[in-house]
């Protein structure tokens, strides 16, 4: 059981810690201190559910259904282009991302819906959590322990990211810092979108 748990922990940690759209969103919310802990919790729950789905059969279904993957690819590309455009617009504005200068704080519902979109409309999430992590988990002697290990990695990573970035926010609360962050988010979103569009 413990071997399966550790395998899930290590495999998930290696993939989750790679900077991607989900991590960029959590980082941005944490630096704003805008519902960052609920966002981190949502990411953990989504990852755990997707890994479990992959381990217990969805990975096989997706691997044999190119239509579903194509729909996810194009839908994800459109969303990432739109979200990247918003980040680029913020980076070019005078206020940038600073709440201290009067920016309206978004509601918890709006932030959580954005987090869901960033998570579930990004095909890379399915490729990583469902297909890769899930298919490896299906081969474990204790697949349930593997899922718990993967969920533990997600829990540790997202809450460390959320709490650490929020703690650093007072030192990073400069317009230039926010602009750089938004530019990086925009570049990341556009890069992933282009990769999705050009992939076969």
C-alpha positions in Angstrom: 0.0 0.0 0.0 2.7 2.5 1.0 4.6 1.8 -2.2 1.6 2.7 -4.3 1.0 5.9 -2.1 4.6 7.0 -2.6 4.4 6.3 -6.4 1.3 8.5 -6.6 2.9 11.2 -4.5 6.1 11.4 -6.6 4.5 11.1 -10.0 1.9 13.8 -9.3 4.5 16.1 -7.6 6.7 16.0 -10.7 3.9 17.0 -13.0 1.9 19.4 -10.8 5.0 21.5 -9.9 5.7 22.2 -13.5 4.6 25.8 -14.2 1.3 25.7 -16.1 -1.9 27.7 -16.4 -3.3 26.3 -13.2 -0.2 27.2 -11.2 -0.1 30.7 -12.8 -3.7 31.3 -11.8 -3.2 30.2 -8.2 0.0 32.4 -8.0 -1.8 35.5 -9.3 -4.7 35.0 -7.0 -2.4 34.5 -4.0 -0.4 37.6 -4.8 -3.7 39.5 -4.9 -4.8 37.8 -1.8 -8.1 37.3 -3.6 -9.8 34.1 -2.4 -6.5 32.3 -2.8 -7.1 29.5 -0.3 -10.5 28.4 -1.7 -8.9 28.5 -5.2 -6.1 26.2 -3.9 -8.7 23.9 -2.3 -10.6 23.7 -5.6 -7.5 22.8 -7.5 -6.7 20.0 -5.1 -10.2 18.6 -5.3 -10.3 18.8 -9.1 -6.9 17.1 -9.4 -7.9 14.3 -7.0 -11.2 13.7 -8.9 -9.5 13.7 -12.3 -6.7 11.3 -11.1 -9.3 9.0 -9.5 -11.3 9.0 -12.7 -8.2 8.2 -14.8 -7.1 5.4 -12.4 -10.5 3.8 -12.4 -11.2 3.8 -16.2 -11.5 7.2 -17.8 -7.9 7.1 -19.1 -8.8 4.2 -21.3 -11.9 5.9 -22.6 -10.1 9.1 -23.6 -7.2 7.3 -25.1 -9.6 5.6 -27.5 -11.8 8.6 -28.3 -10.0 11.2 -30.5 -13.2 13.2 -30.9 -13.3 14.0 -27.2 -9.7 15.0 -27.2 -10.2 17.3 -30.2 -13.1 19.0 -28.6 -11.1 19.6 -25.4 -8.1 20.8 -27.5 -10.0 23.5 -29.4 -12.2 24.6 -26.5 -9.1 24.9 -24.3 -7.3 26.9 -27.0 -10.1 29.4 -27.3 -10.3 29.8 -23.5 -6.6 30.2 -23.1 -6.4 32.9 -25.8 -9.3 34.8 -24.1 -7.7 34.5 -20.6 -4.3 35.5 -22.0 -5.8 38.6 -23.6 -7.3 39.6 -20.3 -3.9 39.3 -18.6 -2.2 41.3 -21.4 -4.8 44.0 -21.0 -4.2 44.2 -17.3 -0.5 44.4 -17.8 -0.9 47.3 -20.2 -3.3 49.2 -17.9 -2.0 51.9 -15.5 -3.6 50.3 -12.5 -2.1 46.9 -13.3 -3.3 44.5 -10.7 -3.1 46.6 -7.6 -6.1 46.4 -5.3 -4.6 49.2 -3.2 -5.3 51.7 -5.9 -9.0 50.9 -5.9 -9.5 47.8 -8.0 -12.7 46.1 -7.2 -12.2 42.7 -5.6 -14.0 40.0 -7.5 -16.6 37.8 -5.7 -15.7 34.4 -4.5 -18.1 32.9 -7.1 -16.5 34.8 -9.9 -13.0 33.7 -8.8 -14.0 30.1 -8.3 -15.7 29.9 -11.7 -12.5 31.3 -13.3 -10.5 28.7 -11.4 -12.8 25.9 -12.6 -12.4 27.2 -16.2 -8.6 27.4 -16.0 -8.6 23.8 -14.6 -11.2 22.0 -16.6 -10.9 23.8 -20.0 -7.2 23.1 -20.2 -6.6 19.9 -22.1 -3.2 19.5 -20.6 -4.9 18.9 -17.2 -6.6 15.8 -18.7 -3.4 14.7 -20.4 -1.5 14.9 -17.2 -3.9 13.9 -14.5 -6.3 11.5 -16.3 -4.1 9.9 -19.0 -0.6 10.0 -17.6 -1.1 9.9 -13.8 -4.3 7.9 -14.2 -2.9 5.2 -16.5 0.1 4.7 -14.3 -2.2 4.4 -11.2 -4.3 1.8 -12.9 -1.2 -0.5 -12.9 -0.5 -0.2 -9.2 -1.2 -3.0 -6.8 -3.2 -0.5 -4.6 -4.8 2.0 -7.0 -6.7 3.7 -4.1 -3.5 4.4 -2.2 -2.0 5.8 -5.4 -4.9 8.2 -5.8 -4.4 9.4 -2.2 -0.7 9.9 -2.8 -1.4 12.0 -5.9 -4.0 14.0 -4.0 -1.4 14.6 -1.2 1.1 16.0 -3.6 -1.6 18.3 -5.0 -2.6 19.4 -1.5 1.0 20.1 -0.4 1.9 22.0 -3.6 -1.2 24.2 -4.1 -1.4 25.3 -0.4 2.4 25.9 -0.3 2.1 28.0 -3.4 -1.0 29.9 -2.2 0.3 30.6 1.3 3.8 31.4 0.2 2.8 33.8 -2.5 0.3 35.5 -0.2 3.0 35.9 2.4 5.3 37.5 -0.2 2.6 39.8 -1.5 3.5 42.9 0.6 7.1 42.8 -0.7 5.9 42.3 -4.3 3.1 44.9 -4.3 4.6 47.2 -6.9 3.0 48.1 -10.3 6.0 46.8 -12.1 5.8 43.4 -10.4 2.1 43.0 -11.2 2.8 44.0 -14.9 5.6 41.4 -15.2 3.4 38.7 -13.6 0.5 39.5 -16.0 2.8 39.5 -18.9 4.2 36.1 -17.9 0.6 34.7 -17.4 -0.3 36.1 -20.9 2.7 34.6 -22.6 2.1 31.2 -20.9 -1.6 31.2 -21.9 -0.8 32.1 -25.5 2.0 29.6 -25.7 -0.1 26.7 -24.5 -3.0 27.8 -26.8 -0.6 27.9 -29.8 0.7 24.4 -28.9 -2.9 23.1 -28.7 -3.8 24.6 -32.1 -0.7 23.4 -33.9 -0.7 19.9 -32.3 -1.9 17.1 -34.4 
